[in-house]
Amino acid sequence: ARLYGLTEAEARLLQALIVGKKLEVVAEECHVSMNTVRSHLKQVFRKTGTNRQPELVSLVLNSSAYLASHPIEVDPDGIYDD
């Protein structure tokens, strides 16, 4: 959120999009209108220089800030338990 200067509401929306929530669900969960959610989304697009939701999510998931806050555990033996 700090990297792009997002407000708390914009950051919550972005977090919801990252985990795959639909805009309608976000509006319902946050008790706001779809117009409010769309307005927040437009501001997030503007602040991040993106135009589409998949592009936005990809930008965040591939950012060094996101990767640093979500470290990947690696098995030292190179064997993964599924």
Secondary structure, 3 states (H helix, E strand, C coil): CCCCCCCHHHHHHHHHHHCCCCHHHHHHHHCCCHHHHHHHHHHHHHHHCCCCHHHHHHHHHCCHHHHHHCCCCCCCCCCCCC
